[in-house]
Amino acid sequence: MPHTFVYEEHGGTSPFSTRQPLPVYVEKSIFDLPSIYINGGKRGFLIEINPDDLRTTLEVVEVETAVIKSGG
């Protein structure tokens, strides 16, 4: 029996305009930055935005995953 596959490029996934709603997990500390670069929807297309725009545009789940190393 033949299989049908939907072609998807490998790499990161933009949180904007996905075919199906996806959960968006955001490292909490990025909201302290003045701006971030994020995938704009196609390979090699980055956009610079204010991190607070993620909160107003998407339903994000803020997480704390950054590792802080102490000493050497």
C-alpha positions in Angstrom: 0.0 0.0 0.0 1.5 3.4 -0.9 2.3 5.9 1.8 1.5 9.6 1.5 3.8 12.1 3.3 3.5 15.8 3.7 6.8 17.5 2.9 8.2 19.5 5.8 11.6 21.1 5.8 14.0 20.2 8.6 14.9 22.9 11.1 13.3 25.3 13.5 9.6 25.9 13.5 8.2 29.4 13.5 5.6 30.0 16.2 3.6 32.1 13.8 1.0 30.8 11.4 1.4 27.1 12.0 -0.9 24.7 10.2 -2.0 23.3 13.6 -1.8 25.1 16.9 1.4 24.2 18.7 2.4 25.0 22.3 5.0 27.7 22.5 7.5 27.5 25.4 9.6 30.6 26.0 12.5 30.9 28.3 11.4 33.4 31.0 14.7 35.3 31.0 14.3 36.5 27.4 11.6 39.0 28.5 14.5 40.9 30.2 16.1 41.6 26.8 15.3 44.6 24.6 14.8 42.6 21.5 15.1 39.0 20.1 15.5 37.4 16.7 13.0 34.7 15.9 12.1 32.6 12.9 9.8 34.6 10.6 8.1 31.7 8.8 10.6 30.5 6.2 14.2 29.2 6.2 16.7 32.0 6.7 14.1 34.6 7.5 14.6 36.1 10.9 12.7 39.0 12.4 13.7 41.2 15.3 10.9 41.8 17.8 10.4 43.0 21.3 10.0 39.9 23.5 6.8 41.3 25.0 5.2 41.0 21.6 5.3 37.3 22.0 3.0 37.6 25.0 0.5 39.7 23.2 0.6 37.8 19.9 0.9 34.1 21.1 -0.3 32.1 24.0 3.1 31.4 25.5 4.1 29.2 28.4 7.0 30.8 30.3 9.6 28.3 31.5 12.9 28.5 33.4 15.4 26.3 31.6 18.5 28.3 31.5 21.5 26.9 33.5 23.5 29.3 35.5 27.1 28.0 36.1 28.8 29.2 39.2 32.6 29.6 39.5 35.0 27.9 37.1 
